[in-house]
Amino acid sequence: MEIRIMRIVIYTRNDCVQCHATKRAMESRGFDFEMVNIDLQPDMADSLRDQGFRQLPVVVAGETSWSGFRPDMINRLRPQPHMASV
């Protein structure tokens, strides 16, 4: 099942191997995404823990989210088609 997405956010931290692998996989598939380094935003780390995430990266793609390097999930992502202006 494909996951249609509009925005991708990857929560990462310095020296995170799985975070770097996720970034490379997203780049190789041509996705636009925002990186949020939780080393620079400690309150975000607390928020992610409160949501039940226990490892990085945390990827939020539209209404779908997961943690860790998940090529299976990345492969399911499809960009949302742009709406033409009339």
Secondary structure, DSSP 4 states (H G I P E B T S, - for coil): --EEES-EEEEE-TT-HHHHHHHHHHHHTT---EEEETTS-HHHHHHHHHTT--SS-EEEETTEEEES--HHHHHHEEEPPPPPP-
